[in-house]
Amino acid sequence: MEKDEIKKLDRQHVIYPWKAQRVFDPIVLERAQGIHFWDADGKRYIDFCAGLLCINIGHGNQHVLNAMKSQMAKFTYVPPSFATEAKARCARMISEVTPGDLDHVFFSNAGAEAIENAIKAVYWAMQVFGGYGYAKEYDIERWWREVNLIRLAPVTQQMTLSYIGEHVLGMPRSYF
């Protein structure tokens, strides 16, 4: 498919996040290797997109590709309610670097799901353990207040991100 055909088809069917849809003119990418990608005209770019939606470990990284192929040969998808060796090993590795007795890991697909389930986890912990001693030890009481403000506040996404960043994560407002 030629660049103009790709762009026409793309604009007929794709909605882009964070873009003014009517005026957005996406760059048509053709290939990538390492830290670079090339557009359909052969222009090379450095991929500075790490952190937007993923971590940039380099395009075409053979170690990653081999690991993906190996895992895909076993399973192309596993629902979250099943155990696998890869999931168990990853959870153990995460629990080995988290502080104190934080030994359990919840895997989620995306940020929204992670936030939703964090809210549920705080609610569950307050219901199950309820006592102030537990809440004080893990600062759950503060998190419960913060979560309710986030959940109930009729604010825009950017305001919510700013609030979470500044008040929950302790990041300077300048990051937002």
C-alpha positions as CSV (number, residue, x, y, z in Angstrom):
1,M,0.0,0.0,0.0
2,E,1.3,3.4,-0.9
3,K,1.8,6.2,1.6
4,D,-1.2,8.3,0.4
5,E,-3.5,5.2,0.5
6,I,-2.4,4.4,4.0
7,K,-3.0,8.0,5.1
8,K,-6.4,8.2,3.5
9,L,-7.5,4.9,5.0
10,D,-6.1,5.8,8.4
11,R,-7.9,9.2,8.4
12,Q,-11.2,7.5,7.4
13,H,-11.1,5.1,10.4
14,V,-8.6,6.0,13.1
15,I,-9.2,8.4,16.0
16,Y,-6.0,9.6,17.6
17,P,-5.6,10.5,21.3
18,W,-4.6,14.0,22.2
19,K,-5.0,15.4,18.7
20,A,-7.3,17.8,16.9
21,Q,-8.8,15.2,14.6
22,R,-9.7,17.4,11.6
23,V,-6.3,18.9,11.2
24,F,-4.0,16.1,12.4
25,D,-1.7,14.8,9.6
26,P,0.0,11.7,10.9
27,I,3.5,10.6,9.8
28,V,3.2,7.3,8.0
29,L,5.9,5.0,9.4
30,E,7.4,2.2,7.4
31,R,10.1,0.4,9.6
32,A,12.1,0.7,12.8
33,Q,15.4,-0.6,14.2
34,G,17.0,0.2,17.5
35,I,16.3,3.7,18.5
36,H,15.2,4.9,15.1
37,F,12.2,4.6,12.8
38,W,11.8,5.7,9.2
39,D,8.8,7.2,7.5
40,A,7.4,6.3,4.1
41,D,9.7,8.9,2.5
42,G,12.8,7.4,4.1
43,K,13.3,10.1,6.7
44,R,14.9,8.8,9.8
45,Y,13.7,9.8,13.3
46,I,14.9,9.1,16.8
47,D,12.1,7.4,18.7
48,F,11.6,9.6,21.8
49,C,8.2,8.1,22.6
50,A,9.3,6.1,25.6
51,G,7.2,6.8,28.6
52,L,4.2,7.9,26.6
53,L,2.5,4.5,26.6
54,C,5.5,2.1,27.0
55,I,9.2,1.8,27.7
56,N,11.5,2.1,24.7
57,I,13.9,-0.9,24.7
58,G,14.7,-0.5,21.0
59,H,12.9,-1.7,17.9
60,G,13.9,-5.2,16.7
61,N,15.6,-6.1,20.0
62,Q,16.5,-9.8,19.5
63,H,16.4,-10.7,23.2
64,V,12.9,-9.3,23.5
65,L,11.7,-10.8,20.2
66,N,13.0,-14.3,21.1
67,A,11.3,-14.1,24.5
68,M,8.0,-13.0,22.9
69,K,8.2,-15.7,20.3
70,S,8.9,-18.3,23.0
71,Q,5.9,-17.1,25.1
72,M,3.6,-16.8,22.1
73,A,4.4,-20.4,21.1
74,K,3.0,-21.5,24.5
75,F,0.1,-19.0,24.8
76,T,-1.1,-16.1,22.7
77,Y,-3.4,-15.0,25.5
78,V,-4.1,-16.1,29.1
79,P,-7.0,-14.7,31.0
80,P,-6.1,-13.1,34.3
81,S,-7.7,-15.8,36.4
82,F,-5.1,-18.4,35.3
83,A,-1.6,-19.0,36.6
84,T,1.5,-19.3,34.3
85,E,5.2,-19.7,35.0
86,A,5.9,-16.3,33.4
87,K,3.3,-14.6,35.6
88,A,4.5,-16.3,38.8
89,R,8.2,-15.5,38.1
90,C,7.4,-11.9,37.3
91,A,5.3,-11.5,40.5
92,R,8.2,-12.9,42.6
93,M,10.7,-10.6,41.0
94,I,8.5,-7.6,41.7
95,S,7.9,-8.6,45.3
96,E,11.6,-9.0,45.8
97,V,12.2,-5.3,45.1
98,T,9.2,-3.8,46.9
99,P,9.6,-2.6,50.5
100,G,8.5,-4.4,53.6
101,D,6.0,-7.2,53.3
102,L,4.4,-6.0,50.0
103,D,4.6,-9.4,48.5
104,H,1.5,-9.5,46.3
105,V,1.2,-8.2,42.7
106,F,-1.9,-7.3,40.7
107,F,-1.4,-7.4,37.0
108,S,-3.5,-5.0,34.9
109,N,-3.8,-4.2,31.2
110,A,-3.6,-0.4,31.4
111,G,-3.5,2.7,33.7
112,A,-7.3,3.1,33.9
113,E,-7.7,-0.5,35.0
114,A,-4.8,-0.1,37.5
115,I,-6.4,3.0,39.1
116,E,-9.9,1.4,39.2
117,N,-8.5,-1.7,40.9
118,A,-6.3,0.4,43.3
119,I,-9.5,2.1,44.4
120,K,-11.2,-1.3,44.9
121,A,-8.1,-2.6,46.8
122,V,-8.1,0.4,49.2
123,Y,-11.9,0.0,49.8
124,W,-11.5,-3.8,50.3
125,A,-8.6,-3.2,52.8
126,M,-10.6,-0.7,54.8
127,Q,-13.6,-3.0,54.9
128,V,-11.6,-6.2,55.8
129,F,-9.0,-4.7,58.1
130,G,-10.9,-1.6,59.1
131,G,-9.0,-0.9,62.2
132,Y,-7.0,2.3,62.5
133,G,-3.8,0.3,63.2
134,Y,-3.8,-1.3,59.8
135,A,-4.7,1.9,58.1
136,K,-2.0,3.8,59.9
137,E,0.7,1.1,59.1
138,Y,0.0,1.3,55.4
139,D,-1.4,4.9,55.3
140,I,-4.6,3.4,53.9
141,E,-6.7,6.1,55.6
142,R,-4.9,8.8,53.7
143,W,-5.2,6.8,50.5
144,W,-8.9,6.3,51.0
145,R,-9.4,10.0,51.4
146,E,-7.3,10.7,48.3
147,V,-9.1,8.0,46.2
148,N,-12.5,9.4,47.2
149,L,-11.5,12.9,46.2
150,I,-10.3,11.6,42.8
151,R,-13.3,9.4,42.3
152,L,-15.9,11.9,43.3
153,A,-14.4,15.1,42.0
154,P,-16.0,16.4,38.8
155,V,-12.7,17.5,37.3
156,T,-11.1,17.1,33.9
157,Q,-8.6,14.4,33.2
158,Q,-5.7,16.9,33.3
159,M,-6.8,18.2,36.7
160,T,-7.1,14.6,38.0
161,L,-3.7,13.7,36.7
162,S,-2.3,16.9,38.3
163,Y,-4.0,16.1,41.6
164,I,-2.8,12.5,41.6
165,G,0.7,13.5,40.7
166,E,1.0,16.3,43.2
167,H,-0.9,15.0,46.2
168,V,-0.7,11.2,45.9
169,L,2.7,10.7,44.2
170,G,4.3,13.9,45.6
171,M,5.5,15.1,42.2
172,P,6.0,18.8,41.6
173,R,3.2,20.6,39.7
174,S,5.6,21.5,37.0
175,Y,5.4,17.9,35.6
176,F,1.8,18.5,34.6
